[in-house]
């Protein structure tokens, strides 16, 4: 396993849902601390490493988000089953019978997401999507008192149980939390590559918190740094699976980094978008594009910070996001890092002033 794959494995196997990102943040602090001269943190848990290329250069923000989708315990039934709410967007049928980890003060417990068995469903129920409120988590407790003795209480958080693995001799990565530990890893990788080259700016690379519940940490990080340019590093949707043949976009796993042209929360700055696309063409990297009427990323908060901050989403086409197991290509990750380094090397004050006129 090469170093890049080890980095993704390390980050995806750490657990952290919105509001409970501490484990991931500590891992990122270790990684960023080895590559930058200073760690910068907000009060919600966002963390960035600062790397100065030119002392008076513009500030460039590169940020993934620490949190993955998960759940929170709301109460324990009299028979010891756990009811829960979602933290981030889930399609209920993705979670049926899946394993989860219930994280408590006294440690963690394996749980299975349960529902009525198919044999007990009425015909009408079989034809409907299950609702999360009708599901529960079985941790093997005998009753409510037993569950409490195990340390479980309302407010405890729940995360998918899924180990990192690869496909096609390591070309494809398979894991939970690629949304968005892949973005966190990309920030680390770009900072690592910048160790070996000059750049005319000050780069802040790292990750925000609570993106999956409304990009809350993006606002605090943007206020902390006040960047001149911002890149949200995140996954996008791959349309190379059965059922998407009629969709107008053609984002495929392994066909290059992904740039968002539009989403429900942000239209990227034209000058910055063109700079990235032109740079990709110059260095021979194919860039895929997508446009989504729904959903958004941390760029939603980055681009409206202060008097405005030209922002862009750069990431990777990824299969099965918001589930226990997603798939993305190592090649797309490596090319995204190469592209961002090339762009950052161009982002001096003169270049930024020019793109602002576009």
N, C-alpha and C positions, 0 to 999 in steps of 0.2 A: 504494500500500500504506500503510495507516494505521499509527500508532505501535504499537498493540497487536499487530497482525499482524507487524510488523517485529520486535518483541520475541520472539514465538514462533519466527519464522524463525531469528533469531540464536541462540536457546538450543537449538533442536532440531538445528541443523546443527553445533553443537559436539559433540565426541565424548567419551564417558566411561562406561565399564562399571564394575561393582563393583570397588573397589580401585584404580581408575585414573581418578578423577574430577577430576584436577587442572585440565584445560582448562576444564571447566564451572565449577569452583569459582572460577577466576580471573575468568571472565566475571561470575559472580554477585557477586564482591567489587566489581567496577566498578559494577554496577547498584545494589547495596545501599549502597555507600559514598556515593553521590550523594544518598541519601534518608534516611540515619540518622546519628545522632551518634557511633556506635561500632560497629565490627565485632567480633563475638564468635565465637571458633573453638574447636572441640575438637581433640584430637590425631589423629583419624582423617581429618579433612578436612571436617567439617561446618562451615557458615558461616551466621551470622545477623547481621542488622542490628538494632540496638537503637534504638527510638524512644520517648522518654518523653513521655507526656501528663500524668500526675500522678506526682510524684516518689515518693510513698509508695503508689501504686496497685498493684493485683494485677498479676502477670506473665502475659501472654498469649502463647502460642507458636503461630506459624503456620509450618508447614514442609512443603515438598515434598521430593523426594529427587533428588539430582544424578545418580544412576546410571541407565543404561539397560541393557537386557539385551544380552548379547553373548557372546563366546567367548574362550578362551585356548588358545594353542598348547601342545600337550603334547609332540610330537616331530615330527621331519622324517623322511619315508621315504627310502629309498636313491635313489628317483627324483625326490625334491624336492617331494613333496606334503606338506601339513601335516595332521596329525591334531590334534584339538582337543576340549576339553570346554566345556560350556555354563556361562555365568555368568548365572543367572536362568532362568526357565522358557521353553522352546521346544517347539513341536510340530514334529517333524522335517520334515513335508511342507511347512511354511511356508518352509523355507530352501533347498529343492532348486533349484539353478541360480541362486540369488540372488548378487548382488555384495556383497562385503565389503571393508573396509579392514583390512589387517594393519599394526598400529602397532609399529614397531621403534625401536631407538636411532638408526638411520640414516635415519629417515623412514618413510613409509607406502607400502604396495604394494597395488594392486588384486588381489583374489582372487575366484575363482568357486567356490562350494560345489558339489562334484561327487559323483556316485554312479554305480553301474552303469547303463548305458543300458537303456531299456525292452526293447530287442531281445534283451538278454542275460539278462533276468530269467526265472526259472522261473515257471510258473503260480501256484504257492503264494506266491512272493515278491511277485507283483503284487497279491495280496490282503491283504498285510500292511502295517502302517505301517513305514516305514524307521526304522532306529535311528541315532541320531547317531554312534555308534561306527563305523558302516559308511560314513559320509560323510568327505569330505576337502576340502581347499582347494587349488586350483590357482593358483599365483602366477606361472606361466610359467617356473619354474626348470628347468634342465636336469637337475639331480641334487641330492643332499643338499649337496655342497660349494658348488654355485652358490647354493642357498637361503641357506646360511650367509654366503656372500660378500655377499648382499643385505642382511645384517644381521639375519636372522631367527634367533631362538633360542627354546627352551622358556620359557614364561612371558610371551611377548609377547601383547598383547591384540588382539582382533578386534571390529570394530563394523560394523553394517549400513551399506551405502553407499546413501543415499537422500536426495534433495534435497527441501526444503520446497516445497510448492505449494498452490494453493487450488482450490476448486470453487464453483460458483454465485456468481460475482462476488465472491468473498472471504468468503462466509457460512460456508463450511466450510474447515477447515484440514486439510491432508494432510501427514504427516511421519512419519519415524522418531522414536522417543524422546519422543513426546507423553506417554508414561509414562516419566519423569514431569517433563519440562521444563515441561509445562503447569502443574503444581503449583508449580514454582519461579517461573514467570512470575506466577502468581496471588499469591504472597507479595510479589513486587515491586510488582505493581499495587495491592494493598491498602495497602502502605506509601506508595505514590505518592498515593493518594487521601486518606490520613490527613494529608498535608501541609496539606490545605485545611480540616481540621476538628479540633475538640477531642475528646479521648478521655480517660477517667478511669483510665488504666492505663499499664503499660509493655509495649509490644509488641516481641516478638522475632520477626522474619520472615526466613525464608531456607530452607535445605535441609540435609538429612542426607546421609550416604553409605551405601552397601551395603544399601539397602532390599531389593533384588531377591534377595539371598542370606540373608535372615533378619532384616531391620530392625536390623542391628547398630549403625549410626550413630544410630539413634533413641534407643538407651539412653544413649549418651555425651552427646548433645545435651540430653536431659531431665535428666541429672545436672548438666550445666553450668548450665542455666537455672533448674531447679527451678520450673517454671511452676505457676500456680494453675489455669489452663485451657489446654488444648491442642487445636489443630485440625491433623489430618493432611490435607494438600491433595494429592489423588491422582485418577487416572482410575478409572472404573468400567466395567462392561460395558454395551454397548448391545444391546438385544434386538429391534431393528427391522429385522433382516436375515432372509432366507429360512432356514427351519429352526428358528426360535425361536417359531413361532406358538403352540405348546402350553406354553411356559414361563409360569409364573404372574406374573412381574414384567413390567412394560411400560416399561422405560427407553428413551427414544428420543433420538437426537441432535437437539438443537435445542428440546427441550421443557422446559428449565430445569436448574438445578444439581441435583446428585445428593447425597443423604445416605444413608449406610450405617446400616441399622437393626441389623445383626448381621453378623459374619463369624466365621471359625474362631478368631480370635485376640482378639476384643474385642466386648463389648456396650457400646454408648455409654451415658453417664450420662443418665438420664431427664430430669433438670432441664435440662441443657444442650441435649439434643435438642429438648425442648419449646420452650425459649427461641428456638432457631434457627427451628423450624417456625412458631411464632407470629409472629416478626419478619418472616419471608417473607410470611406472609399479610397483615400490616399494610402492607407496602410493595408488594404486588401481584406478587410473584414466585412462580411455580409451582415447587415443589420435588418432584423425583422421588425415590423411595426404592428401595433394593435390600437383599436379605438373602442372604448367601452361606454355604453350609455349608463351603466350602473357601476358602483364600487369606486374605490379611490385608494390613495396611498398617503404617506406623510408629506408628499409634495403639496397636498391641499393646504397645509399650514405653512410650509416653507415659503411658497410663492407670494403669500399675502403678508409676510412679516414686515414690520416697519413700513418703509415707503415702497415696498415691493422688492422681490428677489427673484430674478430669472431662475427657473427651476425646470428639471426634467427627470423623468423616471427611466432608469436603466436597469434591466434585469434579464430574466431568462424565461423562456417558454417552459412551463412545468405542467406535467400531467397530475391529475387527481389532487389538486390543492384543497385544503380544508378537509382532509381526511387523515387516517392513520398512516398512510403510505403514499408519498408523492415521488415522482420520477423527474429528474432533470439531467442534462448532459454536462459532463466535466468540460468538454470543449467550449460550450457556451460561456461557462464561468471564466475560463482562461482568456477567451477573447474579450469578454467584458472588461476584465482587468487591464488587458493590453490597450483597449480603446480608451478607457478612462485615464490611464497614465498619459497617453498621447495628447488627450484633450487638456489635461491639467497643465502640461508643459507649455501649452499655448496661452493659458489664461493669465496674461499680465493685464495691467490697467488699461493699456492702449487697446488691446483686443476686446476687453469687456466694454469699454466706451463705444467701440465700433458696433458691437452686436446689439447694444441698447438702442441704436438708431434704426434697427431693422424691424 
